[in-house]
Amino acid sequence: MLWTVFTILVVFWVLGLVTSYSLGGFIHILLVLAVITVLIRVIQRRRVAS
């Protein structure tokens, strides 16, 4: 589910850049939060696997 949300946010962000239509800073804040969450999950998986 996390990857789905991340993908949707990235698609909206790219559409906002391409079409000059944006929801303001809100979509950028959500994108940053999604990236941080993905990074934390990846780091935690590597620590457990080590």
C-alpha positions in Angstrom: 0.0 0.0 0.0 2.9 2.3 0.8 4.3 1.9 -2.7 0.8 2.6 -4.2 0.5 5.9 -2.3 4.1 6.8 -3.2 3.5 6.1 -6.9 0.3 8.2 -7.0 2.0 11.1 -5.3 4.9 11.0 -7.8 2.5 10.9 -10.8 0.5 13.9 -9.4 3.8 15.7 -8.8 5.0 15.1 -12.4 1.6 16.1 -13.8 1.8 19.3 -11.8 5.3 20.1 -13.2 4.3 19.2 -16.8 0.9 20.9 -17.0 1.7 23.8 -14.7 -1.3 22.8 -12.6 -0.5 22.2 -9.0 -2.4 21.9 -5.7 0.1 24.3 -4.2 2.6 23.2 -1.7 0.4 20.5 -0.3 1.3 17.9 -3.0 5.0 18.6 -2.5 4.7 18.2 1.3 2.9 14.8 0.8 5.6 13.8 -1.7 8.4 14.6 0.7 6.6 12.7 3.5 6.2 9.7 1.2 9.9 9.7 0.3 11.0 10.0 3.9 8.7 7.1 4.8 10.0 4.9 2.0 13.6 5.7 3.1 12.9 4.8 6.7 11.3 1.5 5.7 14.3 0.6 3.4 16.8 1.5 6.2 14.9 -0.6 8.7 14.8 -3.6 6.4 18.5 -3.5 5.9 19.2 -3.3 9.7 17.0 -6.3 10.3 18.6 -8.3 7.5 22.1 -7.5 8.7 
